[in-house]
Amino acid sequence: MTETDSTFMKDAIAMAEQCKPMADRIPKVGAIIAVGSTVIGRGHRGTGAPNDDDHAEKNALASIADRRELPKATVYTTLEPCTPEVRSDPLNCCTELIRQAEVKTVFIGILDPNQGVRGKGLWELQSRGIGVELFPPDLARQIRVINDRFIREQQTLGLRITNVNAGDTIKTYDRGGTFEFQGTFLNPPGNDVFAFTNVGGRWWPQPYSLQVTGPKTWSVKVHFGNYEPHTVAIVRANELGVGLIEYYRKITAKNRDRRNRVAVCLERQAPGERDPLLGLLGEDYPSIEMARLPKGIELQFQVEVLLESPPNGPK
């Protein structure tokens, strides 16, 4: 690394500091493209808005007047360039644009903090015969400081519900009392992610598992037992939390089995005699009374929803 390289790395960091991301999930990234000691292109990441979402490398390449100089150029970017897997248009990813530009070397400030993406951009560039080097530790620390919110966001699952907004009314009475919530994630959720519903401090772990439905999407079916306003919470559980949820599911399974066995015994009873007896068994899905989520369960995202009552009133 030369003194000129160090200067352009610092210039790239200065470009990153000009970014004004609209959300924590958008990084502050700057890029400088130089031939020898001459800068031929510069750019920074957009805000993340639909019409301002281009990456720093793309903006820097677009600013170059004479692209014939690119095969002799070096790119200095503060964040690992993205790969085809994370772009809706694979040919618009930064590693592909850099490959098309035929630059000879890329200096990277920090690797992507998203564990599902980390290192893939570096590998993609190297596999294309492009030299890759990293910024020195002191400059990498500066990049991490200005991107502290982005890094924290990327190191979480980043789960969000996208098909329902806070305060929305949903319909369940024609769907067996259930509603399918859909959303997105930054890092793939595992089998330690669950849905809960809450009404006034009464919590119900859901019987259905969260399912990954696409590269960045998930869904989960949630059961509602009445038509009160509910809070739907997507949570992540450690070993203690998973144990609590599994125990609750065992209890509800036993409740249903007991009700079914008693119902068989009462089949010959008249409905008027049978129903009160079944009522003595209590709820199949009893609530867990607690002011907040217990230890071992970490909230990832929640939304408050209203439930539409059936046309003829609650059933």
N, C-alpha and C positions, 0 to 999 in steps of 0.2 A: 504494500500500500504506500502510495506516494503522498507528498504534502498536497498535491493537486486533488487527489482522491479525497483526502480529509476535508478539503475546502468544499467540494461538491456534496459530500455527505451532509455537512452542516447546512449547506444551502437547501438540500432536500428536506431537512428537519424544519428549516424556516418556512418552507412551502407548506409542510404539514400543519404548522401552527396557524396558518391562514384559514384552515378548514373550519366550517361552522356546521357540524352535523346536526340534523334535526332529531336524532335519537341516539341513545347510548350504543345501539347495535351498529352504528356507522363509525368507522375508524377515521382518524385524522392521518392522512397519507400525503406525502409529497414526493415528487419524482423530478430528477434532473437528468438530462441526456446531454452528453458532452463528447466532443472529438478532441482529444488532447487536452489543452487548457481552455478550449472554447465551448461555451454552452450553446447548443443548437435547439434545445427544447426544454420546456419546464411545464409542470402542471400539478394540481392537487385534486384530491377526491372531492366530488360534489356533496351536496347536503344530504343526499339520500332520497330527495323528493322525486316523483316520477319523471320529471323533465330535467332533473339535475342529479343524476345518479352515476355518472361516468367515473371510472377509476382514474387514479393519478397517472398511471402509466399510459392509459389511452389518451388522456388530455395532453400529456407531454408529447406523445408521438404525433398527435394531431396539430401541435403548434409548430412543427418543423417545416420550414419552407422548402428545403431541398432534401428529399429522402434518399438521394444517391449517396449522402454522407453516412447513412446509418450503418453500413457494414463495418465502418471504422469506429463506431460509437460505443460508449459505455453508458449503461443506465444505472443511476443511483436512486433506489426506491426505499422508502422507510419501512414498508411492510411487504412480506413475501407475496409475489404476484399470484393471482388466483388461477385456478385450473378449470378445464371444461366441465368437471363434475358439479361445480357450484354455480354455473351460469345457465340461464334458460337458453341462451344462444351460445353454444360451445365455441364458435369461431370468434366470439367477442370477448373471450377471456384474455387476461393480460399475458399469460405465458404464450398463447397462440399469437397474439399481436406482436410480442417481442420476437418470436420465432420468424414471423413473416418479415419483420424489419431486418433480420439477419445481423443483429448487433453481436459483438464478440464477447462482451463481458457484462454481468449484472452484479452490482453490490446491493445486498439486502440488509435492511436495518434490523428487523426482528422477524422471526418466523411467526406464522399465523397462530394466535393463541387458541383458536378452535382446534381441539384435539383430533377431530375428524378430518381436518384439512392440513394440519401442521406437517410441514416437510414435503408435501406433494408438489408445491410450486417449485421448490428448489430442485427436487428430483426431475420434474418435467423439463426444466431448463437444461440441466446437466445431460439428460437423455437426448436432447437435441443438439448437443455439442457446444453449448454456450457455457463459458466460464462463469462460475458463481463464487463470490466471496461475501463475507459478512462484515457489517460495521463493527468497529472495536467496541468493547464493553461499555466504555464511558458514554459513547454516543447512543448505544442501544438503550442504556438506562434513561436517557433523555426522552427517547421515543416512548418507552413504557410509561413514563410519568405523564406525558401529554395524552396518552391513550389509556389512562388508568380505568376509566368507566367502560370503555370498549372491551378491555381485557377482562374485567370482572364479568361483563355481560356474556362474552364468548366462552368463559370457563363454566358458566351455568348451562343448564339444558335449554334455557331460552324458550320455554313452552308458553304458547299463547293460544287462547280460544279466538277463532276468527269468524265463525258463522253466527255468533250471537254477541251483541253488545250489552253493556250494563243497562239494566232497566227494561230490556226487551221482554215481550210477552211471547211465550212458547206454547205450543199445543201438544198435549200428551194423551188426552182422553181417547183419541182415535188411534193410538199407537201402543196400546197395552200399558199405559202409564210410563212410557219411556221416551227419551229424546236423545238423539245422537249428536254429541258435541264434536266439532272438528276444529283442528288448529294446526299450528306450525311449530317447528322446533329448530334450534341452532345445532344442538348436539343430540344424537339419537337417544330417546328414552329407553330404559331397560325394563325388566320386570319388577323394578322397585318403585314404579310410578303408578299412582292410583287416583281415582276420583272419590270425593266425599261430597255429600250434601249437608247443609246446615240450616236449621230453622230455630232461631231463638236460643242458641246454646245447645241444641240437640243435634248430634252428628250421626250420619249414616255412611259407613264405608260401603262403597258400591260393589255389587257382585260381579260386575263385568270388568275385564282387563282393558287397559289402554292398548290400542293397536296402531303400529306404524303402517300407514297406507301409501306412502310415497317417499321420495328422497328427502323431503323436508316437511311431511305432513303426517298427522295422526288423527285418530278418532276414538271415542269411547261412548258406550251406551250408558245413560244414567237413568235410574228408576226413581220416580216420584210417587209418594204414597198419598198426597193430598194436594190441595190447590192453594196453599199459602205461598207467600213470597219465599224463595229459596236462594241461598248462596251455594254456588257450585265451585268447589275447590279442587284444583289439580295439585297433588302433593307428591313429594319424594320421601320414601321411608328408608331409614337405616335398619339394621338387624332387629332392633327393639320394636320399631314401628311396623315392620313386616310381620313380626310375631303377633302384635296386637290385631292387625287386620286379619291374619289367618285364623286367630282364635275367634274373632267376631264371625267370620264366615262359617266356622265349625258350629257355632251356636245357632246361627240362622238355619243351617242345613239340618241340625237336630230338631229345631222348631218345626220346620216343614215336614220332616219325616214323622214326627209325633202327631202333627195335625192330620196327616194322611192316614196314619194307622187308626187314630181315633175316629176319623170320618168313616172308615170302612166298617168299624164296629157299630156306628150309629146309622148306617144306611137304611135300616128298617124302621128307624124312628120317623115320626112325622116331622116335616120342616119346622113347624112351630116349636117342637120339643128339641130338635137337633141344634138349631142355631144358637140358643142360649148356652148349650153345653160346649159348643165349639168356641164361643166367645170367652169361656173361662180359660182357654189355653193361652190367651194373650196374643201379642203381635208376633208375626213371623220374623219381622225385621225391627227389633227394638232399637231405640236410639241410644247413643252413648252421651250421657250428660257431662258436658265439660265446657268451661268458659272459653277455652282456646284449644288449638291443636296440641296434643301431648308431646312430650319429649320423644324424639325418634321420628317425628314426622315434620317435614319442612314444606311450607307452602311455596308453590311455584307460580300459580296464577289462580285468580278467582274472579267470578262474575256473579252479579245478583240478577235474578230473573223472576218474572211473574208468570204464573201458570193460568192459561185460559180455562175457564170453567166450561163444562159441557152445556149445550144449548138448553137442556132441561134441568140444569142445576147439578151440583156435585153428586157423584155416584159413589 
